[in-house]
Amino acid sequence: MRDYTRKAIKSPDRVRSMFNAVAERYDLVNRLLTLGMDQRWRKLAARSTGAGKESIVLDACTGTGDLALAIYSVTGAKVIGVDFSRDMLDKAVEKANLVGADGDVTFVVASVDNLPFNENLFDAITVGFGLRNTVDYQVVLAEFNRVVRPGGRLVCLEFSEPELSILRRPYRKFLSSIVPLIGRLVSNNYPAYKYLSDSIQVFPPQKELGWIMEKAGWTDVNYRNILGGVAAIHTAIKKDG
């Protein structure tokens, strides 16, 4: 299997700086690039947590809080969102306050490879469109495993690779040309969206990501393709005992 931990990726400080720079228009660009479908995908991911009103869910790489708020809306669970970009989290707090979820959805500045939580704390952990921005996927997935209780669930929503070969070429063309262009036009930040496009194209395909999850200690790994594999939702369980 290809060693995806040795991918070409910017340093955490560079990535944080880029996300801080695009925070103001980040949600708008997401809606444009996915024609608004990203919100529905997040609700699918939220349902995949199996969480309920008594659950506590950690949303890693929460960004502007869309997935955290979707989990709260769909399941009623209490949610803690973590991200290393303070500017993104400022937007998340604004949105939580706007919908009256500020008491049940909270946000913490933290790096996902060193979470400031005790082990076996959360009923589920989610990560939406953020795992690919971390330096070492397996290390981060193992850290996720540490903080989830035995029997708890991991849900990863991420852009992926179409499994139908006929879709791959146009999809890569879209990533290489259209994504950076829209990023430049809407947020005036071509380099940030060029990086985001590149990070999608070097991210492990569905089966390889599943293997990395297993190596990080997760079991019962499965995935569900969205739009033929343009995105995918992976689920996994932490071993009992």
C-alpha positions as CSV (number, residue, x, y, z in Angstrom):
1,M,0.0,0.0,0.0
2,R,1.2,3.5,-0.8
3,D,2.6,5.4,2.1
4,Y,0.2,8.3,2.4
5,T,1.9,9.7,5.5
6,R,4.7,10.9,3.2
7,K,2.5,13.0,1.0
8,A,3.4,16.6,0.1
9,I,1.5,18.8,2.6
10,K,2.1,22.2,4.0
11,S,3.2,22.5,7.6
12,P,0.5,22.9,10.3
13,D,1.4,26.5,10.7
14,R,0.9,27.2,7.0
15,V,-2.4,25.3,6.9
16,R,-3.6,27.2,10.0
17,S,-2.7,30.4,8.4
18,M,-4.5,29.5,5.2
19,F,-7.7,28.6,7.0
20,N,-7.6,31.8,9.0
21,A,-7.3,33.7,5.8
22,V,-10.3,32.1,4.1
23,A,-12.6,31.8,7.2
24,E,-14.8,34.8,6.2
25,R,-15.9,33.2,2.9
26,Y,-15.3,29.6,3.6
27,D,-18.9,28.5,3.9
28,L,-19.9,30.4,0.8
29,V,-17.2,28.7,-1.3
30,N,-18.3,25.3,0.1
31,R,-21.9,25.9,-1.0
32,L,-20.8,27.0,-4.5
33,L,-18.4,24.1,-5.0
34,T,-20.9,21.5,-4.0
35,L,-24.1,23.2,-5.2
36,G,-25.2,23.2,-1.5
37,M,-25.0,19.4,-1.3
38,D,-22.3,19.5,1.5
39,Q,-25.0,20.3,4.0
40,R,-27.0,17.2,3.2
41,W,-23.7,15.1,3.3
42,R,-23.1,16.4,6.8
43,K,-26.6,15.3,7.9
44,L,-25.8,11.9,6.6
45,A,-22.6,11.8,8.6
46,A,-24.4,13.0,11.7
47,R,-26.9,10.2,11.4
48,S,-24.0,7.7,11.0
49,T,-22.8,8.5,14.5
50,G,-25.6,6.6,16.1
51,A,-25.7,9.4,18.8
52,G,-28.7,10.4,20.8
53,K,-29.7,13.1,23.3
54,E,-27.5,11.5,26.1
55,S,-24.4,11.3,23.9
56,I,-21.3,13.5,23.8
57,V,-19.7,13.8,20.4
58,L,-16.4,15.3,19.5
59,D,-16.2,16.9,16.1
60,A,-12.5,17.1,15.0
61,C,-11.3,19.7,12.5
62,T,-14.7,21.4,13.0
63,G,-13.8,24.5,11.0
64,T,-16.8,26.8,11.0
65,G,-18.9,24.2,12.9
66,D,-21.2,23.0,10.1
67,L,-20.8,19.3,11.0
68,A,-21.0,20.0,14.8
69,L,-24.2,21.9,14.3
70,A,-25.6,19.2,12.0
71,I,-24.9,16.5,14.7
72,Y,-26.7,18.6,17.3
73,S,-29.7,19.3,15.0
74,V,-30.0,15.7,13.8
75,T,-29.3,13.8,17.1
76,G,-29.7,16.2,20.0
77,A,-26.3,15.2,21.3
78,K,-24.0,17.5,23.1
79,V,-21.1,18.4,20.8
80,I,-17.6,19.7,21.3
81,G,-15.9,21.0,18.2
82,V,-12.1,21.3,18.0
83,D,-9.9,23.1,15.4
84,F,-6.5,24.8,15.4
85,S,-7.8,27.8,13.4
86,R,-9.2,30.4,15.8
87,D,-10.7,32.5,13.0
88,M,-12.7,29.5,11.8
89,L,-13.8,28.8,15.4
90,D,-15.0,32.4,15.7
91,K,-17.3,31.8,12.8
92,A,-18.5,28.5,14.4
93,V,-19.3,30.3,17.7
94,E,-21.3,32.9,15.8
95,K,-23.3,30.2,14.1
96,A,-24.0,28.3,17.3
97,N,-25.2,31.5,19.0
98,L,-27.4,32.3,16.0
99,V,-29.4,29.0,16.3
100,G,-29.4,28.9,20.1
101,A,-27.1,26.0,20.4
102,D,-24.3,27.7,22.3
103,G,-25.1,25.8,25.5
104,D,-24.9,22.4,23.8
105,V,-22.3,22.9,21.1
106,T,-19.0,24.3,22.3
107,F,-15.7,24.9,20.6
108,V,-12.1,24.5,21.7
109,V,-8.8,25.5,20.0
110,A,-6.7,22.4,19.8
111,S,-4.6,20.3,17.5
112,V,-6.2,16.9,16.6
113,D,-3.0,15.0,16.9
114,N,-2.8,15.9,20.6
115,L,-6.4,16.3,21.9
116,P,-6.8,17.9,25.4
117,F,-9.3,15.2,26.6
118,N,-9.1,12.1,28.7
119,E,-9.3,8.7,27.1
120,N,-12.6,6.9,26.7
121,L,-14.6,10.1,27.0
122,F,-16.7,10.5,23.9
123,D,-19.5,8.3,22.5
124,A,-18.5,9.2,18.9
125,I,-16.0,11.3,17.0
126,T,-16.5,12.9,13.6
127,V,-14.2,14.6,11.2
128,G,-15.6,16.3,8.1
129,F,-13.3,17.4,5.2
130,G,-10.4,17.8,7.7
131,L,-8.5,14.6,8.0
132,R,-6.7,15.2,4.7
133,N,-5.1,18.4,6.2
134,T,-3.3,16.6,9.0
135,V,0.3,15.6,8.8
136,D,0.0,11.9,9.6
137,Y,-3.5,10.3,9.2
138,Q,-2.7,7.2,11.2
139,V,-1.4,9.1,14.2
140,V,-4.5,11.3,14.2
141,L,-6.9,8.4,13.8
142,A,-5.1,6.7,16.7
143,E,-5.6,9.8,18.8
144,F,-9.3,9.8,17.9
145,N,-9.4,6.2,19.1
146,R,-7.9,7.1,22.4
147,V,-10.6,9.6,23.4
148,V,-13.6,7.5,22.3
149,R,-15.2,5.0,24.7
150,P,-15.0,1.2,23.8
151,G,-17.8,0.5,21.4
152,G,-17.9,4.2,20.3
153,R,-18.0,5.2,16.7
154,L,-15.8,7.1,14.2
155,V,-17.4,8.9,11.3
156,C,-15.2,10.4,8.6
157,L,-16.7,12.5,5.8
158,E,-14.2,13.4,3.2
159,F,-13.7,14.1,-0.5
160,S,-12.5,10.9,-2.1
161,E,-11.9,9.3,-5.5
162,P,-14.7,8.2,-7.9
163,E,-14.7,4.4,-8.1
164,L,-16.1,4.7,-11.7
165,S,-13.1,5.3,-14.0
166,I,-15.3,7.4,-16.3
167,L,-15.7,10.0,-13.6
168,R,-12.1,10.3,-12.5
169,R,-10.7,12.5,-15.3
170,P,-13.5,15.2,-15.2
171,Y,-13.4,15.1,-11.4
172,R,-9.6,15.8,-11.4
173,K,-10.1,18.5,-14.0
174,F,-12.7,20.1,-11.7
175,L,-10.3,19.9,-8.7
176,S,-7.3,21.2,-10.6
177,S,-9.0,24.1,-12.5
178,I,-12.4,25.0,-11.1
179,V,-11.8,24.8,-7.3
180,P,-8.9,27.2,-7.3
181,L,-10.7,29.6,-9.7
182,I,-13.8,29.8,-7.6
183,G,-11.6,30.2,-4.5
184,R,-9.8,33.1,-6.1
185,L,-13.0,34.8,-7.4
186,V,-15.0,34.5,-4.1
187,S,-12.4,34.6,-1.4
188,N,-9.5,36.3,-3.3
189,N,-7.2,33.5,-2.2
190,Y,-6.0,31.3,-5.0
191,P,-3.1,29.6,-3.1
192,A,-5.4,28.4,-0.3
193,Y,-7.8,26.7,-2.6
194,K,-5.1,25.4,-4.9
195,Y,-3.7,23.7,-1.7
196,L,-7.2,22.4,-0.8
197,S,-7.5,21.0,-4.3
198,D,-4.1,19.3,-4.2
199,S,-4.8,17.9,-0.7
200,I,-7.9,16.1,-2.1
201,Q,-6.0,14.6,-4.9
202,V,-3.3,13.0,-2.7
203,F,-5.8,11.7,-0.1
204,P,-6.1,7.9,0.1
205,P,-8.9,6.3,-1.8
206,Q,-11.7,4.6,0.1
207,K,-10.2,1.2,0.7
208,E,-6.8,2.5,1.5
209,L,-8.3,4.9,4.1
210,G,-10.1,2.0,5.6
211,W,-6.8,0.1,6.0
212,I,-5.2,3.1,7.7
213,M,-8.2,3.2,10.1
214,E,-7.7,-0.4,11.0
215,K,-4.0,0.1,11.6
216,A,-4.9,2.9,13.9
217,G,-6.9,0.5,16.0
218,W,-10.4,0.9,14.6
219,T,-12.6,-2.2,13.7
220,D,-15.7,-2.8,11.6
221,V,-14.6,-0.3,9.0
222,N,-17.1,0.5,6.3
223,Y,-17.7,3.3,3.8
224,R,-20.5,4.7,1.8
225,N,-19.9,6.5,-1.5
226,I,-21.6,9.8,-2.3
227,L,-22.0,10.8,-6.0
228,G,-20.1,7.7,-7.1
229,G,-17.2,8.4,-4.8
230,V,-16.7,12.1,-5.2
231,A,-17.1,12.0,-1.4
232,A,-17.3,9.1,1.1
233,I,-18.5,8.5,4.6
234,H,-16.3,6.0,6.5
235,T,-17.5,4.5,9.8
236,A,-15.6,2.4,12.3
237,I,-16.0,1.1,15.9
238,K,-13.6,1.2,18.8
239,K,-12.9,-2.3,20.2
240,D,-14.5,-3.3,23.5
241,G,-12.0,-4.0,26.2
